[in-house]
Amino acid sequence: MTTTLDPPGPATTSPPGPARRRIRRNPLVTATIYSALAALTVIWAAPLVWAVLTSLKHEGETTTVPPQLVPDSGFTVQAYVEVLSVGDLTRWFVNSTIVAVAVTALTLVLSAAAAYGFSRTEFRGRRTLFAITVAGVMVPSQILIVPLYEQMLAVGLADTYLGVILPQIVVPAMVFILKRFFDAIPHELEEAARIDGAGPLRIFLTIVLPLSRPILAAVAIFVFIQCWNNFLWPFIILSDPSLMTLPVGLVQVQSSFGVRYAQVMAGAVLAGLPLVVAFLFFQRQIVQGIATTGLGGR
């Protein structure tokens, strides 16, 4: 009986690449990377920290020269009390939640269905129609304000929830992102499902969508943030104060307070809190979705 010894293969015991070793072992490169990340973090977080601190100051200490991070008289929540007592902030918060959740859900349904159709369905004019859809990304939304407003007036949807929601559910960029992800899903999975008797709708619902949860979560949070912060379209289409969203309502609060910066910052902090909570809740899915999208969906 003979025994054959296989020569050691470099692929099975391959050491880390030289570039990776240099990055790990070079303290100067490591210090530079951490310094750059720390600087970016400070640049990104400084306005947020300043807004929170300003909202916790007495009005007379918001514009002191030189600026003070910690006021002499201490912090106070008086600005938040005044903001919550003026206007209908709770109603505007509920309106923003209804509009943002509805726009996010409808955008996910329409964008995923359209992207899957472009990715898997062969029909005449598919490439042209997809090119037109992608070209919509380059059209500034401000150009469409007037025709959209006239359309909403014509169908009687001005100053209604539907009038705010429907124009925001068409997001060509999300169709493009989802199509890229669907293109990377192996066709063999769908072929196996067809052999088992699954139809296109069942394949889409039970195979494609579960595999796409990271990118769907990322798309959902992006659409939610964009809709929550949208000011121009709700400001134009809504005139009833009871239907206003939070950004539009805060403008009225700001006007009533004039240049009282503590109250203005308190309103901005309250408006941004739901976005922070949403990001923290979906943080893992967002990062995973962005990473997989950047790698071509693989």
N, C-alpha and C positions, 0 to 999 in steps of 0.2 A: 504493500500500500504506500503510495507516494503522497506526499503533502506539498501542495503548492503554496508558496508564500507570495502574496501580492505585494508588489512594490508600494512603498508609502506614497499615497496620492496627495499632492499639494492641496487638492480641493477640500479634502476631509479635515485637514488640520491646518487650514490656512490661517496665518497670524493676522492680526489687524493691519490694515493698510498703513503705509508710511505717513500719509498725510494725517490720518487720524491720530497716530502716535505723536506727531509733532504738535497737534493742537492740544492733546492732553498733557504733554510734558513741558510745553513751553509756558512758563508763568506769565511772560509778557503778553502773549496772545490771549491767554485766559483773562488776565487783568483788563486788557483792552475791551474784550467782549463784554465783561461784566460792567465795566465803566460806561460803555455805550448803552447797554440795556438800562442801567440805573438812570442815565441822563434822559433817555426816552420816557422812562416811567415818571420821572419828575416833571418833564414837560407836559405829559398827558394828564397827570393827576393834579398839577398845581391849580388850574382853573376850577376844578371840582372842589378842592379843599378850600380855595378862596371863597367860592360861592357859599359853601356850608358855614364857614366862619363868619362871613358877612351877614348871613341870615340869622346868626345867633348873637349879633351885636345890638346895642341900642342905636337908634337911628343917628344920633349925634356923633357916634364914633365910627360910622361907616366910611366917612370921607376925611378922616384925620390925616395930617401930613406931619411926619412920615407915617405910612400905614402901619397899623399894629395888628399882629396876628392874634394876640390875646388882649382884649380891651381892659382898661384900668378898672372899670366897674363890673367886670365879669360878664359871663354869657347869660343870655335870656332867650326864652321862647316866645316873647311877646309878638314878634313879627309873624310867627306861625299862627298865633291866636287871632291876630287881626286879619290875616289872609283868609283863615277859615270862617271868620265871621262876616266877611264881605263877599257879596255875590253868591252864586249857587255852586260852590266848588264840588260838593258831593255829586250833584246832578251832572256836572261837566265830566267828572271822573267816570261816572257810570256810562255816559255817552261815549267817551273815548274808548272804554273797555268794549262796549258793544260793537262799535265800528271797527276797532282794531282786530278783535277776535273774528268777526264776520269776514273782514277782508282777508285775513290770514287763512282761514279755512277755505274760502272760495278760491283764493289764489292757488293754494296747494292742490285742490281738486282739478281746477282747469289747467294749471301749468303741468302737473304730472300726467294728465290724460293727453294733452297736446304733445308733450315731450316724448311720451311712449309711442304715440302715433308716428311722429317724425322718425323715431329711432327704429321701429320694427315694422311699420306698414309701408308697403310699396304701392304708390299710386301716381298717376300722371300729374306732373307739376309739383311733386313733393319738394324737390330741391329749390324751385323758385319760391314756393310758399314759405319754406323755412328761411330763405334768404330775406324775404320781405319781413318775416317775423323778427329776425335778428336786426334788420335795419331799423326796426322800431326803437332799438336801444339808443340810436343816435339822434332821435327826435326829442328835443327838450320838451318837458311836460308843460312849460309855460305857453308854448305855441298852441297847445290843444285846449287851453282854458276857455277861450271864447266859443269855439264850436261845441265843446262839451256842455258849456252852460246853456247854449241855445237848444241843444238836444234835450237836456233835462227839463228846460222850460216847455218844450214842445210836447213832451210825454207826461207833463205834470208831476215830475219828481223833484222839482226845486223845493228846498227847505224841507226835505224828508231824509230819513235814514238811508233809504235806497239811493237817493240822489248823491249822498256822500260815498256810499260803499261801491256801487257798480263801476264808476270810472276808475277805481283804484285796483280792481281785481285783474286787470290786464297788465301783466308784467313780463315783457319779452325776455328780459335778462334771466329771469328764473326758468323760463322754458329752455333757454340755451344751456343753462347750468345743469338742469335735470337731464336733458338729452345727452349731454356728455357722459353723465353718470350711467344712464341706461345703456349707452353704446358699449360700455365696458363690461356689462354683465354677460357672462358666457351664454351663447345661444344654446349650448347643449342642455342647460337646465330646462329651458322652455321646450326643447324637443322631447326630453324625457317626460315632461308633464303632458305634452300632446299625445304621446304614446299611451299614457295612462288615461286618456280621455278628457283631459282638461281643455276647456275652451279659452279664447283670448281673455275674456273678462276674469275668469278664475285664475289664470296665469298671472295677470296683472295684479290682482288683489292678494293672492296667496304666496306668490313667489317674488315678483318684482318689488312691490312696495315694502315687504318685510326686509328685503336686502338693502333697501334704500333709506332705512330709518335715519342714519346719520346725516345724509344730505337733505332729507326732508326736514329734519330738525333745524339744520342751519338755514335753509330757505325760510322756514316758518319764523325764526327769530329775526331775520333780516327784514322780512315783510312787516312783521309786527312793529319793529322799531321805526321803520319808514312811515308806516301808517300812523303810529302814535305821535310822531313828531310833525306830521304833515299839518301845515298851517294854511297854505294858500288856498287849496281847493275847498276845505270846510269854511274858510272865511268868506269865500265868494258865494258858495251855494246856500249857506245857512244865514238866516236873519232872525229866526226865533231863538231867544236866549235859552229856552228850555231844551233845545236840541244841540246847542253848541258843544264842541269838543273842548278838551282841557286847554290846548294851546290858544284857541280862539277866545275862550273865556278868560284866560290869564291876561290877555291884552286889555280887557275891560278892567280887571283888577289893577293892572299897572297904570291905566289911565286915571283911575280913581285915586290911586296913591301918588300920582305925579312922579317925582324923582326920589321917592323913598326907597332907597336901595335895599334895605333889610327886608322889606315886604316883597319886593320884586324877586330877590334871591330866594326867599322862603317859598314863593310860588314856583320858581324854577326847580328847586330841590324836590318839592312835593310831586311835580310833574315827572321828574326823572326817576323817582323811586321804583315805580313798577318795572321800568326797563332794567334796572339793576337787579331786581328780584328775578325777573325772567332770565337774565343772563346767568345768574348764579345757579338757577334751577336747571338750565339746559347747557351749562358750560361744557360738559364732556361731549355732548352730542355736537355742539357747535364746533369745537376744536377738531373733532374727528371728521365732521363734514367738510370743513375747510381743507383739512389735510388730504382727504381722499379726492376732493375736487382738484386740488393743485397737482395731484399725481395722475390726473387723467381718469379718475374714478377707479383706479386699481388699488 
